[in-house]
Amino acid sequence: MTGEHPQSAVTAVEAAFRRAAAVGAGADELNLLLWTDRDRALADARALDQRGDRAGALHGVPYVAKDNIATLHLPTTCGSRILEGYVSPYESTAVRRMREAGAVLIGKTNMDEFAMGSSTEHSAYGPARNPLDPSRVPGGSSGGSAAAVAAGIVRIALGSETGGSVRQPAAFCGVVGVKPTYGRVSRYGLVAFASSLDQIGVFGTSVHDAAIALEVIAGRDAFDSTSAEHPVDRYGEAATTSLDGVVIGRPREYFPDSLDRGVAARCERALEALRACGATITDVSLPHTALAIPVYYIIAPAEASSNLARFDGVRYGLRVEGTDGLRAMYRTTRSRGFGAEVTRRVLLGTFVLSAGYYDAYYRKAQEVRTLIARDFRSVFRGGVHALFTPTVPTPAFALGAKAHDPYAMYLSDIFTATANLAGVPAMSVPIGRVDGLPVGGQIIAPHFDEAGMFRVAFALERALGAEAHR
Amino acid sequence: MAVRLDDLRHVMELAHLELPEERTAELLAQLNDILAHMEELRAVDTSGVPPAAGVGDAPLPLRVDEGPSVPLARPLAAFAPATRDGFLLVPRLATHEGVGNDASGDDA
């Protein structure tokens, strides 16, 4: 990527801010960027230019990060009132690695509050809009990051995944979105939602941009004991046009009769392109796929109810004093600080963990999660190198269309939550449009085979060419 | 119906959350609607299937019980109105004014 950015870091950062203004990224229009500090970003860029060397893989490249990733100088509010004005005293490992690679942070992006949502409508700072059609959602929960890339403000963005929060908005906005293997990227400084599912992911305008960004942030980190020792491959070097010898599974559960016909047609065209690259396409079955949503919506809220207990008015951000001592202060602070969706999920999670219900819900969900993980292990051990599926069953929906039906919104994650539950890497790449709206194709690979996943993505991107965006 | 009004009130107490009465009824309906979709899990035979204990094939790595010191951008004293003996002192609740020892933290 450095070779494609001959201009100075200052020029690149100024261009990003100019583009943000031109597309209306602010609160009154698309509402993509929550917090920016132009002077600091320019100062960082100036320092890079003065340093002279261009050694970093992302030297002088402006980027944005989701608002649940800790940064030193911009607020980290998770799109919530309860953290309004909160500035972290330390930075996340991913942001530190981006800085050390020469990337310049220009802003924090809008998101569903505490990453709970699939549309970026559940932000305390107002909904974000899809730059390709402002009457539609950009997807979520990392909607602001996906949209910032789609709008051409930046080429790279950081987001986070718990059940599809990078891949789903990437599909809705027509950009590349990657969820790495659980443990591939340090979660240090990522505000916890559901710790057994959370991963920081990347967005890119192209497969190469996303590959380089992941290469920069991946790898073991002493601050996160769940980060893996596994070596980091050179994902950017996986670029190929040939998939000779590669076996790609087409899981029948991801192509139900109810699938949007336009999405189904784009997927079949993408499979055809993969076949033309030399890949063998084979039908496979992941029989527990349909159970992913009930399992996910038990486990994620359960973990969230514990993780979000720390927001109590004592340690962070908002504090609303009650009239009746400490517990009343906790209650009033949390009740005023959390929005409707976070409240709903914290109560759901508390319920499924409560005495008398734990075995029926939480334990059962963890058992079925084992079956979902076994589905993946079984197809990958059977000689399949990667899976290809639609990322989301439909293109981007209209703002407000699912706002009053929580479960309808949850179903938006039906093809993405499985990879989080199994911990495998997955990514969404643009594969065409339906009525002008982008469609994403999902590539899923075995644990820590991001290089194999990128290889398929590179080949697909080159085979589809301009067709991926029309 | 999986959740009754009493259950919801109990769970709200556990989670330190409160809601106006009209929202409680709406939330009760929503939670029951969501939990109705979870019922399909009951039909899955999981006898002999262990609950997932982690992600992936490898167990979580163990480390020695010490870690690198966390690099902070601001001194410890900047985290709270006051500190004492390395502890943070947070604002006293208005309802507890005058109760117990002085916690003004004037040695911060």
Chai-1 contact restraints between the chains, C-beta under 6 A:
chainA,res_idxA,chainB,res_idxB,connection_type,confidence,min_distance_angstrom,max_distance_angstrom,comment,restraint_id
A,L72,B,A73,contact,1.0,0.0,6.0,A-B,restraint_1
A,P89,B,L72,contact,1.0,0.0,6.0,A-B,restraint_2
A,P89,B,A73,contact,1.0,0.0,6.0,A-B,restraint_3
A,P89,B,R74,contact,1.0,0.0,6.0,A-B,restraint_4
A,Y90,B,V70,contact,1.0,0.0,6.0,A-B,restraint_5
A,Y90,B,L72,contact,1.0,0.0,6.0,A-B,restraint_6
A,Y182,B,V55,contact,1.0,0.0,6.0,A-B,restraint_7
A,A222,B,P68,contact,1.0,0.0,6.0,A-B,restraint_8
A,S225,B,R63,contact,1.0,0.0,6.0,A-B,restraint_9
A,P294,B,H37,contact,1.0,0.0,6.0,A-B,restraint_10
A,P294,B,M38,contact,1.0,0.0,6.0,A-B,restraint_11
A,P294,B,L41,contact,1.0,0.0,6.0,A-B,restraint_12
A,V314,B,V90,contact,1.0,0.0,6.0,A-B,restraint_13
A,E321,B,A94,contact,1.0,0.0,6.0,A-B,restraint_14
A,G325,B,T95,contact,1.0,0.0,6.0,A-B,restraint_15
A,M329,B,L93,contact,1.0,0.0,6.0,A-B,restraint_16
A,Y330,B,H16,contact,1.0,0.0,6.0,A-B,restraint_17
A,R331,B,H16,contact,1.0,0.0,6.0,A-B,restraint_18
A,R331,B,E18,contact,1.0,0.0,6.0,A-B,restraint_19
A,R334,B,H16,contact,1.0,0.0,6.0,A-B,restraint_20
A,R334,B,L17,contact,1.0,0.0,6.0,A-B,restraint_21
A,S335,B,L17,contact,1.0,0.0,6.0,A-B,restraint_22
A,S335,B,E18,contact,1.0,0.0,6.0,A-B,restraint_23
A,V346,B,A15,contact,1.0,0.0,6.0,A-B,restraint_24
A,L347,B,V11,contact,1.0,0.0,6.0,A-B,restraint_25
A,L347,B,A15,contact,1.0,0.0,6.0,A-B,restraint_26
A,L348,B,L31,contact,1.0,0.0,6.0,A-B,restraint_27
A,T350,B,V11,contact,1.0,0.0,6.0,A-B,restraint_28
A,T350,B,L14,contact,1.0,0.0,6.0,A-B,restraint_29
A,T350,B,A15,contact,1.0,0.0,6.0,A-B,restraint_30
A,F351,B,V11,contact,1.0,0.0,6.0,A-B,restraint_31
A,R363,B,P51,contact,1.0,0.0,6.0,A-B,restraint_32
A,K364,B,L41,contact,1.0,0.0,6.0,A-B,restraint_33
A,Q366,B,P51,contact,1.0,0.0,6.0,A-B,restraint_34
A,Q366,B,A52,contact,1.0,0.0,6.0,A-B,restraint_35
A,E367,B,T46,contact,1.0,0.0,6.0,A-B,restraint_36
A,E367,B,V49,contact,1.0,0.0,6.0,A-B,restraint_37
A,E367,B,P51,contact,1.0,0.0,6.0,A-B,restraint_38
A,V368,B,L41,contact,1.0,0.0,6.0,A-B,restraint_39
A,V368,B,V44,contact,1.0,0.0,6.0,A-B,restraint_40
A,R369,B,A52,contact,1.0,0.0,6.0,A-B,restraint_41
A,T370,B,V49,contact,1.0,0.0,6.0,A-B,restraint_42
A,T370,B,A52,contact,1.0,0.0,6.0,A-B,restraint_43
A,P406,B,Q30,contact,1.0,0.0,6.0,A-B,restraint_44
A,Y407,B,I34,contact,1.0,0.0,6.0,A-B,restraint_45
A,Y407,B,H37,contact,1.0,0.0,6.0,A-B,restraint_46
A,G423,B,V55,contact,1.0,0.0,6.0,A-B,restraint_47
A,G423,B,G56,contact,1.0,0.0,6.0,A-B,restraint_48
A,H447,B,G56,contact,1.0,0.0,6.0,A-B,restraint_49
